[in-house]
Amino acid sequence: MDMLDSAFKQLHHKYLDFKIIHRGSELATGYKPDVVLQKDNQYIILESEHSTNRKTFLGGFLKAANF
C-alpha cells in the first residue's frame, strides 16, 4: 500500500536539530518539495516518490540539488 503525499508531508520528520520549514509549499518558483528541514545554512529536502524508476528518482534528486 502506497502512502499518499499528503500523509508523508504530515509525518514528524526529525533529524538532529533540524527543523521543518516547508511542507509542500513553494520553495522556489516552480519547485514544491514535500518536506524541507533546515539547521543554520544546511538543508535536507525530502520527497515522497512512488515510482521505482531510476530516471524519476535521479530527476527528483537533480532538481533538489538545483534549488
mmJSON file of the N, C-alpha and C atoms, coordinates in Angstrom:
{"data_MODEL":{"atom_site":{
"group_PDB":["ATOM","ATOM","ATOM","ATOM","ATOM","ATOM","ATOM","ATOM","ATOM","ATOM","ATOM","ATOM","ATOM","ATOM","ATOM","ATOM","ATOM","ATOM","ATOM","ATOM","ATOM","ATOM","ATOM","ATOM","ATOM","ATOM","ATOM","ATOM","ATOM","ATOM","ATOM","ATOM","ATOM","ATOM","ATOM","ATOM","ATOM","ATOM","ATOM","ATOM","ATOM","ATOM","ATOM","ATOM","ATOM","ATOM","ATOM","ATOM","ATOM","ATOM","ATOM","ATOM","ATOM","ATOM","ATOM","ATOM","ATOM","ATOM","ATOM","ATOM","ATOM","ATOM","ATOM","ATOM","ATOM","ATOM","ATOM","ATOM","ATOM","ATOM","ATOM","ATOM","ATOM","ATOM","ATOM","ATOM","ATOM","ATOM","ATOM","ATOM","ATOM","ATOM","ATOM","ATOM","ATOM","ATOM","ATOM","ATOM","ATOM","ATOM","ATOM","ATOM","ATOM","ATOM","ATOM","ATOM","ATOM","ATOM","ATOM","ATOM","ATOM","ATOM","ATOM","ATOM","ATOM","ATOM","ATOM","ATOM","ATOM","ATOM","ATOM","ATOM","ATOM","ATOM","ATOM","ATOM","ATOM","ATOM","ATOM","ATOM","ATOM","ATOM","ATOM","ATOM","ATOM","ATOM","ATOM","ATOM","ATOM","ATOM","ATOM","ATOM","ATOM","ATOM","ATOM","ATOM","ATOM","ATOM","ATOM","ATOM","ATOM","ATOM","ATOM","ATOM","ATOM","ATOM","ATOM","ATOM","ATOM","ATOM","ATOM","ATOM","ATOM","ATOM","ATOM","ATOM","ATOM","ATOM","ATOM","ATOM","ATOM","ATOM","ATOM","ATOM","ATOM","ATOM","ATOM","ATOM","ATOM","ATOM","ATOM","ATOM","ATOM","ATOM","ATOM","ATOM","ATOM","ATOM","ATOM","ATOM","ATOM","ATOM","ATOM","ATOM","ATOM","ATOM","ATOM","ATOM","ATOM","ATOM","ATOM","ATOM","ATOM","ATOM","ATOM","ATOM","ATOM","ATOM","ATOM","ATOM","ATOM"],
"id":[1,2,3,4,5,6,7,8,9,10,11,12,13,14,15,16,17,18,19,20,21,22,23,24,25,26,27,28,29,30,31,32,33,34,35,36,37,38,39,40,41,42,43,44,45,46,47,48,49,50,51,52,53,54,55,56,57,58,59,60,61,62,63,64,65,66,67,68,69,70,71,72,73,74,75,76,77,78,79,80,81,82,83,84,85,86,87,88,89,90,91,92,93,94,95,96,97,98,99,100,101,102,103,104,105,106,107,108,109,110,111,112,113,114,115,116,117,118,119,120,121,122,123,124,125,126,127,128,129,130,131,132,133,134,135,136,137,138,139,140,141,142,143,144,145,146,147,148,149,150,151,152,153,154,155,156,157,158,159,160,161,162,163,164,165,166,167,168,169,170,171,172,173,174,175,176,177,178,179,180,181,182,183,184,185,186,187,188,189,190,191,192,193,194,195,196,197,198,199,200,201],
"type_symbol":["N","C","C","N","C","C","N","C","C","N","C","C","N","C","C","N","C","C","N","C","C","N","C","C","N","C","C","N","C","C","N","C","C","N","C","C","N","C","C","N","C","C","N","C","C","N","C","C","N","C","C","N","C","C","N","C","C","N","C","C","N","C","C","N","C","C","N","C","C","N","C","C","N","C","C","N","C","C","N","C","C","N","C","C","N","C","C","N","C","C","N","C","C","N","C","C","N","C","C","N","C","C","N","C","C","N","C","C","N","C","C","N","C","C","N","C","C","N","C","C","N","C","C","N","C","C","N","C","C","N","C","C","N","C","C","N","C","C","N","C","C","N","C","C","N","C","C","N","C","C","N","C","C","N","C","C","N","C","C","N","C","C","N","C","C","N","C","C","N","C","C","N","C","C","N","C","C","N","C","C","N","C","C","N","C","C","N","C","C","N","C","C","N","C","C","N","C","C","N","C","C"],
"label_atom_id":["N","CA","C","N","CA","C","N","CA","C","N","CA","C","N","CA","C","N","CA","C","N","CA","C","N","CA","C","N","CA","C","N","CA","C","N","CA","C","N","CA","C","N","CA","C","N","CA","C","N","CA","C","N","CA","C","N","CA","C","N","CA","C","N","CA","C","N","CA","C","N","CA","C","N","CA","C","N","CA","C","N","CA","C","N","CA","C","N","CA","C","N","CA","C","N","CA","C","N","CA","C","N","CA","C","N","CA","C","N","CA","C","N","CA","C","N","CA","C","N","CA","C","N","CA","C","N","CA","C","N","CA","C","N","CA","C","N","CA","C","N","CA","C","N","CA","C","N","CA","C","N","CA","C","N","CA","C","N","CA","C","N","CA","C","N","CA","C","N","CA","C","N","CA","C","N","CA","C","N","CA","C","N","CA","C","N","CA","C","N","CA","C","N","CA","C","N","CA","C","N","CA","C","N","CA","C","N","CA","C","N","CA","C","N","CA","C","N","CA","C","N","CA","C","N","CA","C","N","CA","C","N","CA","C"],
"label_alt_id":[null,null,null,null,null,null,null,null,null,null,null,null,null,null,null,null,null,null,null,null,null,null,null,null,null,null,null,null,null,null,null,null,null,null,null,null,null,null,null,null,null,null,null,null,null,null,null,null,null,null,null,null,null,null,null,null,null,null,null,null,null,null,null,null,null,null,null,null,null,null,null,null,null,null,null,null,null,null,null,null,null,null,null,null,null,null,null,null,null,null,null,null,null,null,null,null,null,null,null,null,null,null,null,null,null,null,null,null,null,null,null,null,null,null,null,null,null,null,null,null,null,null,null,null,null,null,null,null,null,null,null,null,null,null,null,null,null,null,null,null,null,null,null,null,null,null,null,null,null,null,null,null,null,null,null,null,null,null,null,null,null,null,null,null,null,null,null,null,null,null,null,null,null,null,null,null,null,null,null,null,null,null,null,null,null,null,null,null,null,null,null,null,null,null,null,null,null,null,null,null,null],
"label_comp_id":["MET","MET","MET","ASP","ASP","ASP","MET","MET","MET","LEU","LEU","LEU","ASP","ASP","ASP","SER","SER","SER","ALA","ALA","ALA","PHE","PHE","PHE","LYS","LYS","LYS","GLN","GLN","GLN","LEU","LEU","LEU","HIS","HIS","HIS","HIS","HIS","HIS","LYS","LYS","LYS","TYR","TYR","TYR","LEU","LEU","LEU","ASP","ASP","ASP","PHE","PHE","PHE","LYS","LYS","LYS","ILE","ILE","ILE","ILE","ILE","ILE","HIS","HIS","HIS","ARG","ARG","ARG","GLY","GLY","GLY","SER","SER","SER","GLU","GLU","GLU","LEU","LEU","LEU","ALA","ALA","ALA","THR","THR","THR","GLY","GLY","GLY","TYR","TYR","TYR","LYS","LYS","LYS","PRO","PRO","PRO","ASP","ASP","ASP","VAL","VAL","VAL","VAL","VAL","VAL","LEU","LEU","LEU","GLN","GLN","GLN","LYS","LYS","LYS","ASP","ASP","ASP","ASN","ASN","ASN","GLN","GLN","GLN","TYR","TYR","TYR","ILE","ILE","ILE","ILE","ILE","ILE","LEU","LEU","LEU","GLU","GLU","GLU","SER","SER","SER","GLU","GLU","GLU","HIS","HIS","HIS","SER","SER","SER","THR","THR","THR","ASN","ASN","ASN","ARG","ARG","ARG","LYS","LYS","LYS","THR","THR","THR","PHE","PHE","PHE","LEU","LEU","LEU","GLY","GLY","GLY","GLY","GLY","GLY","PHE","PHE","PHE","LEU","LEU","LEU","LYS","LYS","LYS","ALA","ALA","ALA","ALA","ALA","ALA","ASN","ASN","ASN","PHE","PHE","PHE"],
"label_asym_id":["A","A","A","A","A","A","A","A","A","A","A","A","A","A","A","A","A","A","A","A","A","A","A","A","A","A","A","A","A","A","A","A","A","A","A","A","A","A","A","A","A","A","A","A","A","A","A","A","A","A","A","A","A","A","A","A","A","A","A","A","A","A","A","A","A","A","A","A","A","A","A","A","A","A","A","A","A","A","A","A","A","A","A","A","A","A","A","A","A","A","A","A","A","A","A","A","A","A","A","A","A","A","A","A","A","A","A","A","A","A","A","A","A","A","A","A","A","A","A","A","A","A","A","A","A","A","A","A","A","A","A","A","A","A","A","A","A","A","A","A","A","A","A","A","A","A","A","A","A","A","A","A","A","A","A","A","A","A","A","A","A","A","A","A","A","A","A","A","A","A","A","A","A","A","A","A","A","A","A","A","A","A","A","A","A","A","A","A","A","A","A","A","A","A","A","A","A","A","A","A","A"],
"label_entity_id":["1","1","1","1","1","1","1","1","1","1","1","1","1","1","1","1","1","1","1","1","1","1","1","1","1","1","1","1","1","1","1","1","1","1","1","1","1","1","1","1","1","1","1","1","1","1","1","1","1","1","1","1","1","1","1","1","1","1","1","1","1","1","1","1","1","1","1","1","1","1","1","1","1","1","1","1","1","1","1","1","1","1","1","1","1","1","1","1","1","1","1","1","1","1","1","1","1","1","1","1","1","1","1","1","1","1","1","1","1","1","1","1","1","1","1","1","1","1","1","1","1","1","1","1","1","1","1","1","1","1","1","1","1","1","1","1","1","1","1","1","1","1","1","1","1","1","1","1","1","1","1","1","1","1","1","1","1","1","1","1","1","1","1","1","1","1","1","1","1","1","1","1","1","1","1","1","1","1","1","1","1","1","1","1","1","1","1","1","1","1","1","1","1","1","1","1","1","1","1","1","1"],
"label_seq_id":[1,1,1,2,2,2,3,3,3,4,4,4,5,5,5,6,6,6,7,7,7,8,8,8,9,9,9,10,10,10,11,11,11,12,12,12,13,13,13,14,14,14,15,15,15,16,16,16,17,17,17,18,18,18,19,19,19,20,20,20,21,21,21,22,22,22,23,23,23,24,24,24,25,25,25,26,26,26,27,27,27,28,28,28,29,29,29,30,30,30,31,31,31,32,32,32,33,33,33,34,34,34,35,35,35,36,36,36,37,37,37,38,38,38,39,39,39,40,40,40,41,41,41,42,42,42,43,43,43,44,44,44,45,45,45,46,46,46,47,47,47,48,48,48,49,49,49,50,50,50,51,51,51,52,52,52,53,53,53,54,54,54,55,55,55,56,56,56,57,57,57,58,58,58,59,59,59,60,60,60,61,61,61,62,62,62,63,63,63,64,64,64,65,65,65,66,66,66,67,67,67],
"pdbx_PDB_ins_code":[null,null,null,null,null,null,null,null,null,null,null,null,null,null,null,null,null,null,null,null,null,null,null,null,null,null,null,null,null,null,null,null,null,null,null,null,null,null,null,null,null,null,null,null,null,null,null,null,null,null,null,null,null,null,null,null,null,null,null,null,null,null,null,null,null,null,null,null,null,null,null,null,null,null,null,null,null,null,null,null,null,null,null,null,null,null,null,null,null,null,null,null,null,null,null,null,null,null,null,null,null,null,null,null,null,null,null,null,null,null,null,null,null,null,null,null,null,null,null,null,null,null,null,null,null,null,null,null,null,null,null,null,null,null,null,null,null,null,null,null,null,null,null,null,null,null,null,null,null,null,null,null,null,null,null,null,null,null,null,null,null,null,null,null,null,null,null,null,null,null,null,null,null,null,null,null,null,null,null,null,null,null,null,null,null,null,null,null,null,null,null,null,null,null,null,null,null,null,null,null,null],
"Cartn_x":[0.834,0.0,0.88,0.664,1.432,0.933,1.857,1.499,1.206,0.143,-0.196,0.797,1.057,1.952,1.48,0.18,-0.355,-0.041,-0.088,0.248,1.744,2.568,4.022,4.401,3.757,4.066,3.737,2.782,2.363,3.131,3.984,4.787,5.745,6.117,7.052,8.474,8.97,10.328,11.309,12.19,13.121,14.518,15.479,16.878,17.72,18.427,19.259,18.509,19.111,18.484,17.814,17.586,16.943,15.463,14.929,13.517,12.818,11.565,10.776,10.424,10.781,10.462,9.459,9.27,8.299,7.63,6.35,5.593,4.769,5.417,4.709,4.49,4.953,4.801,5.913,5.738,6.697,7.999,9.08,10.4,11.058,10.882,11.354,10.331,10.341,9.363,9.337,8.179,8.006,8.519,8.957,9.502,8.845,8.117,7.396,7.786,8.921,9.306,8.326,8.235,7.286,7.611,8.869,9.278,10.705,10.956,12.311,12.663,13.817,14.352,15.523,15.702,16.79,17.444,18.762,19.558,20.644,20.593,21.515,21.447,22.57,22.579,22.584,22.14,22.091,20.63,20.371,19.008,18.957,17.841,17.548,16.197,16.157,14.918,14.425,13.174,12.567,11.444,11.443,10.394,9.793,8.497,7.81,7.702,8.295,8.291,7.669,6.707,6.013,6.587,7.386,7.95,9.29,9.591,10.905,11.787,11.347,12.069,13.299,14.482,15.716,15.699,15.146,15.095,14.265,13.153,12.3,13.039,13.696,14.429,15.571,16.381,17.511,17.043,15.945,15.396,15.005,14.357,13.991,15.21,16.221,17.459,18.167,18.255,18.922,18.145,16.821,16.002,16.23,16.264,16.522,17.904,18.907,20.272,20.331,19.522,19.497,18.985,18.016,17.42,18.074],
"Cartn_y":[-1.178,0.0,1.244,2.143,3.373,4.42,5.183,6.304,7.512,8.206,9.411,10.52,11.406,12.534,13.364,13.573,14.386,13.755,12.429,11.74,11.847,11.716,11.831,13.21,14.252,15.62,15.867,15.141,15.359,14.52,13.612,12.821,13.716,13.287,14.052,13.681,14.365,14.112,14.814,14.035,14.595,14.088,15.015,14.655,15.668,15.201,16.046,17.314,18.481,19.752,20.451,19.743,20.331,20.573,21.645,21.997,21.965,21.57,21.572,23.014,23.438,24.806,24.854,23.746,23.687,22.316,22.306,21.066,21.225,21.049,21.105,22.501,23.517,24.881,25.179,26.244,26.583,27.094,26.395,26.758,27.76,27.555,28.454,28.359,29.306,29.319,27.975,27.329,26.053,24.841,25.002,23.873,23.784,22.688,22.454,21.098,21.023,19.74,19.357,18.069,17.59,18.121,18.0,18.462,19.001,20.117,20.671,20.889,20.357,20.547,21.53,22.353,23.322,23.409,23.576,23.887,24.839,26.079,27.116,27.21,27.024,27.077,25.692,24.687,23.321,22.936,22.243,21.853,20.371,19.752,18.386,18.444,18.004,18.002,16.569,16.35,15.021,14.999,13.995,13.815,12.424,12.347,11.068,10.618,9.487,9.001,7.615,7.443,6.155,5.284,5.87,5.143,4.525,3.385,2.778,3.018,3.888,4.212,5.062,4.631,5.369,6.778,6.96,8.292,9.243,8.762,9.584,9.953,8.98,9.212,10.202,9.975,10.86,12.259,12.338,13.634,14.451,13.819,14.495,14.904,14.045,14.335,15.538,15.561,16.674,17.974,17.883,19.082,19.652,18.8,19.248,19.881,19.287,19.824,21.194,21.399,22.68,23.807,23.495,24.523,24.58],
"Cartn_z":[0.0,0.0,0.0,-0.952,-1.054,-0.071,0.453,1.318,0.433,0.712,-0.031,0.302,-0.667,-0.42,0.765,0.876,1.974,3.331,3.423,4.673,4.956,3.92,4.059,4.596,4.067,4.481,5.947,6.488,7.868,8.897,8.429,9.361,10.136,11.317,12.147,11.723,10.688,10.19,11.128,11.747,12.721,12.416,12.429,12.276,13.044,14.047,14.891,15.283,15.082,15.46,14.278,13.193,12.024,12.323,11.802,11.971,10.616,10.604,9.373,9.031,7.799,7.378,6.231,5.52,4.422,4.405,4.118,3.926,2.655,1.513,0.245,-0.298,0.416,-0.093,-1.093,-1.838,-2.887,-2.275,-2.547,-2.039,-2.982,-4.267,-5.32,-6.448,-7.335,-8.418,-9.137,-9.1,-9.783,-9.035,-7.783,-7.035,-5.667,-5.449,-4.195,-3.623,-2.928,-2.333,-1.226,-0.954,0.054,1.45,1.861,3.189,3.094,3.764,3.835,5.3,5.695,7.039,6.946,7.982,7.974,9.339,9.314,10.503,10.027,10.471,10.025,8.497,7.803,6.333,5.701,6.446,5.937,5.721,4.618,4.275,3.935,4.265,3.841,3.155,1.897,1.124,1.023,1.444,1.406,0.385,-0.451,-1.447,-1.295,-1.357,-1.355,-2.806,-3.127,-4.514,-4.564,-5.429,-5.56,-6.666,-7.517,-8.652,-8.268,-8.849,-8.652,-9.872,-10.74,-11.957,-11.629,-12.064,-11.779,-12.342,-13.542,-14.145,-13.294,-12.782,-11.934,-10.655,-10.041,-8.8,-9.014,-10.042,-10.319,-10.724,-11.457,-11.838,-10.609,-9.649,-8.407,-7.606,-7.59,-6.872,-7.488,-8.82,-9.505,-9.357,-9.386,-9.199,-7.799,-6.791,-5.421,-5.313,-5.948,-5.907,-6.567,-7.599,-8.305,-7.414,-6.56,-5.714,-4.367],
"occupancy":[1.0,1.0,1.0,1.0,1.0,1.0,1.0,1.0,1.0,1.0,1.0,1.0,1.0,1.0,1.0,1.0,1.0,1.0,1.0,1.0,1.0,1.0,1.0,1.0,1.0,1.0,1.0,1.0,1.0,1.0,1.0,1.0,1.0,1.0,1.0,1.0,1.0,1.0,1.0,1.0,1.0,1.0,1.0,1.0,1.0,1.0,1.0,1.0,1.0,1.0,1.0,1.0,1.0,1.0,1.0,1.0,1.0,1.0,1.0,1.0,1.0,1.0,1.0,1.0,1.0,1.0,1.0,1.0,1.0,1.0,1.0,1.0,1.0,1.0,1.0,1.0,1.0,1.0,1.0,1.0,1.0,1.0,1.0,1.0,1.0,1.0,1.0,1.0,1.0,1.0,1.0,1.0,1.0,1.0,1.0,1.0,1.0,1.0,1.0,1.0,1.0,1.0,1.0,1.0,1.0,1.0,1.0,1.0,1.0,1.0,1.0,1.0,1.0,1.0,1.0,1.0,1.0,1.0,1.0,1.0,1.0,1.0,1.0,1.0,1.0,1.0,1.0,1.0,1.0,1.0,1.0,1.0,1.0,1.0,1.0,1.0,1.0,1.0,1.0,1.0,1.0,1.0,1.0,1.0,1.0,1.0,1.0,1.0,1.0,1.0,1.0,1.0,1.0,1.0,1.0,1.0,1.0,1.0,1.0,1.0,1.0,1.0,1.0,1.0,1.0,1.0,1.0,1.0,1.0,1.0,1.0,1.0,1.0,1.0,1.0,1.0,1.0,1.0,1.0,1.0,1.0,1.0,1.0,1.0,1.0,1.0,1.0,1.0,1.0,1.0,1.0,1.0,1.0,1.0,1.0,1.0,1.0,1.0,1.0,1.0,1.0],
"B_iso_or_equiv":[0.0,0.0,0.0,0.0,0.0,0.0,0.0,0.0,0.0,0.0,0.0,0.0,0.0,0.0,0.0,0.0,0.0,0.0,0.0,0.0,0.0,0.0,0.0,0.0,0.0,0.0,0.0,0.0,0.0,0.0,0.0,0.0,0.0,0.0,0.0,0.0,0.0,0.0,0.0,0.0,0.0,0.0,0.0,0.0,0.0,0.0,0.0,0.0,0.0,0.0,0.0,0.0,0.0,0.0,0.0,0.0,0.0,0.0,0.0,0.0,0.0,0.0,0.0,0.0,0.0,0.0,0.0,0.0,0.0,0.0,0.0,0.0,0.0,0.0,0.0,0.0,0.0,0.0,0.0,0.0,0.0,0.0,0.0,0.0,0.0,0.0,0.0,0.0,0.0,0.0,0.0,0.0,0.0,0.0,0.0,0.0,0.0,0.0,0.0,0.0,0.0,0.0,0.0,0.0,0.0,0.0,0.0,0.0,0.0,0.0,0.0,0.0,0.0,0.0,0.0,0.0,0.0,0.0,0.0,0.0,0.0,0.0,0.0,0.0,0.0,0.0,0.0,0.0,0.0,0.0,0.0,0.0,0.0,0.0,0.0,0.0,0.0,0.0,0.0,0.0,0.0,0.0,0.0,0.0,0.0,0.0,0.0,0.0,0.0,0.0,0.0,0.0,0.0,0.0,0.0,0.0,0.0,0.0,0.0,0.0,0.0,0.0,0.0,0.0,0.0,0.0,0.0,0.0,0.0,0.0,0.0,0.0,0.0,0.0,0.0,0.0,0.0,0.0,0.0,0.0,0.0,0.0,0.0,0.0,0.0,0.0,0.0,0.0,0.0,0.0,0.0,0.0,0.0,0.0,0.0,0.0,0.0,0.0,0.0,0.0,0.0],
"pdbx_formal_charge":[null,null,null,null,null,null,null,null,null,null,null,null,null,null,null,null,null,null,null,null,null,null,null,null,null,null,null,null,null,null,null,null,null,null,null,null,null,null,null,null,null,null,null,null,null,null,null,null,null,null,null,null,null,null,null,null,null,null,null,null,null,null,null,null,null,null,null,null,null,null,null,null,null,null,null,null,null,null,null,null,null,null,null,null,null,null,null,null,null,null,null,null,null,null,null,null,null,null,null,null,null,null,null,null,null,null,null,null,null,null,null,null,null,null,null,null,null,null,null,null,null,null,null,null,null,null,null,null,null,null,null,null,null,null,null,null,null,null,null,null,null,null,null,null,null,null,null,null,null,null,null,null,null,null,null,null,null,null,null,null,null,null,null,null,null,null,null,null,null,null,null,null,null,null,null,null,null,null,null,null,null,null,null,null,null,null,null,null,null,null,null,null,null,null,null,null,null,null,null,null,null],
"auth_seq_id":[1,1,1,2,2,2,3,3,3,4,4,4,5,5,5,6,6,6,7,7,7,8,8,8,9,9,9,10,10,10,11,11,11,12,12,12,13,13,13,14,14,14,15,15,15,16,16,16,17,17,17,18,18,18,19,19,19,20,20,20,21,21,21,22,22,22,23,23,23,24,24,24,25,25,25,26,26,26,27,27,27,28,28,28,29,29,29,30,30,30,31,31,31,32,32,32,33,33,33,34,34,34,35,35,35,36,36,36,37,37,37,38,38,38,39,39,39,40,40,40,41,41,41,42,42,42,43,43,43,44,44,44,45,45,45,46,46,46,47,47,47,48,48,48,49,49,49,50,50,50,51,51,51,52,52,52,53,53,53,54,54,54,55,55,55,56,56,56,57,57,57,58,58,58,59,59,59,60,60,60,61,61,61,62,62,62,63,63,63,64,64,64,65,65,65,66,66,66,67,67,67],
"auth_comp_id":["MET","MET","MET","ASP","ASP","ASP","MET","MET","MET","LEU","LEU","LEU","ASP","ASP","ASP","SER","SER","SER","ALA","ALA","ALA","PHE","PHE","PHE","LYS","LYS","LYS","GLN","GLN","GLN","LEU","LEU","LEU","HIS","HIS","HIS","HIS","HIS","HIS","LYS","LYS","LYS","TYR","TYR","TYR","LEU","LEU","LEU","ASP","ASP","ASP","PHE","PHE","PHE","LYS","LYS","LYS","ILE","ILE","ILE","ILE","ILE","ILE","HIS","HIS","HIS","ARG","ARG","ARG","GLY","GLY","GLY","SER","SER","SER","GLU","GLU","GLU","LEU","LEU","LEU","ALA","ALA","ALA","THR","THR","THR","GLY","GLY","GLY","TYR","TYR","TYR","LYS","LYS","LYS","PRO","PRO","PRO","ASP","ASP","ASP","VAL","VAL","VAL","VAL","VAL","VAL","LEU","LEU","LEU","GLN","GLN","GLN","LYS","LYS","LYS","ASP","ASP","ASP","ASN","ASN","ASN","GLN","GLN","GLN","TYR","TYR","TYR","ILE","ILE","ILE","ILE","ILE","ILE","LEU","LEU","LEU","GLU","GLU","GLU","SER","SER","SER","GLU","GLU","GLU","HIS","HIS","HIS","SER","SER","SER","THR","THR","THR","ASN","ASN","ASN","ARG","ARG","ARG","LYS","LYS","LYS","THR","THR","THR","PHE","PHE","PHE","LEU","LEU","LEU","GLY","GLY","GLY","GLY","GLY","GLY","PHE","PHE","PHE","LEU","LEU","LEU","LYS","LYS","LYS","ALA","ALA","ALA","ALA","ALA","ALA","ASN","ASN","ASN","PHE","PHE","PHE"],
"auth_asym_id":["A","A","A","A","A","A","A","A","A","A","A","A","A","A","A","A","A","A","A","A","A","A","A","A","A","A","A","A","A","A","A","A","A","A","A","A","A","A","A","A","A","A","A","A","A","A","A","A","A","A","A","A","A","A","A","A","A","A","A","A","A","A","A","A","A","A","A","A","A","A","A","A","A","A","A","A","A","A","A","A","A","A","A","A","A","A","A","A","A","A","A","A","A","A","A","A","A","A","A","A","A","A","A","A","A","A","A","A","A","A","A","A","A","A","A","A","A","A","A","A","A","A","A","A","A","A","A","A","A","A","A","A","A","A","A","A","A","A","A","A","A","A","A","A","A","A","A","A","A","A","A","A","A","A","A","A","A","A","A","A","A","A","A","A","A","A","A","A","A","A","A","A","A","A","A","A","A","A","A","A","A","A","A","A","A","A","A","A","A","A","A","A","A","A","A","A","A","A","A","A","A"],
"auth_atom_id":["N","CA","C","N","CA","C","N","CA","C","N","CA","C","N","CA","C","N","CA","C","N","CA","C","N","CA","C","N","CA","C","N","CA","C","N","CA","C","N","CA","C","N","CA","C","N","CA","C","N","CA","C","N","CA","C","N","CA","C","N","CA","C","N","CA","C","N","CA","C","N","CA","C","N","CA","C","N","CA","C","N","CA","C","N","CA","C","N","CA","C","N","CA","C","N","CA","C","N","CA","C","N","CA","C","N","CA","C","N","CA","C","N","CA","C","N","CA","C","N","CA","C","N","CA","C","N","CA","C","N","CA","C","N","CA","C","N","CA","C","N","CA","C","N","CA","C","N","CA","C","N","CA","C","N","CA","C","N","CA","C","N","CA","C","N","CA","C","N","CA","C","N","CA","C","N","CA","C","N","CA","C","N","CA","C","N","CA","C","N","CA","C","N","CA","C","N","CA","C","N","CA","C","N","CA","C","N","CA","C","N","CA","C","N","CA","C","N","CA","C","N","CA","C","N","CA","C","N","CA","C","N","CA","C"],
"pdbx_PDB_model_num":[1,1,1,1,1,1,1,1,1,1,1,1,1,1,1,1,1,1,1,1,1,1,1,1,1,1,1,1,1,1,1,1,1,1,1,1,1,1,1,1,1,1,1,1,1,1,1,1,1,1,1,1,1,1,1,1,1,1,1,1,1,1,1,1,1,1,1,1,1,1,1,1,1,1,1,1,1,1,1,1,1,1,1,1,1,1,1,1,1,1,1,1,1,1,1,1,1,1,1,1,1,1,1,1,1,1,1,1,1,1,1,1,1,1,1,1,1,1,1,1,1,1,1,1,1,1,1,1,1,1,1,1,1,1,1,1,1,1,1,1,1,1,1,1,1,1,1,1,1,1,1,1,1,1,1,1,1,1,1,1,1,1,1,1,1,1,1,1,1,1,1,1,1,1,1,1,1,1,1,1,1,1,1,1,1,1,1,1,1,1,1,1,1,1,1,1,1,1,1,1,1]
}}}
